[in-house]
């Protein structure tokens, strides 16, 4: 039984390392995308994209803040209404 506990703890640490790796991979992809957009600024036709995103940053930020608030509201209402009546139970670690 002690061996099973040790295996479980080892597996748990491996899962935590995998989650950390996935988080860093996502951050790396976002940084690479930003770097590519910065490098596209030298050509006039491709620079239109970066200039448009730069001008629309404030509007996009406001949109995503409002979108996140509305989405979280609907998710909360859905959980309150349908959360206890669901026959499938999902357990997160």
Protein Blocks (a to p, Z undefined) as FASTA:
>chain_A
ZZmmmmmmmmmmmmmmmmmmmmmmmmmmmmmmmmmmmmmmmpmklmmmmmmmmmmmmmmm
mmmmmmmmmmmmmmmmmmmmmmmmpmbdcddZZ
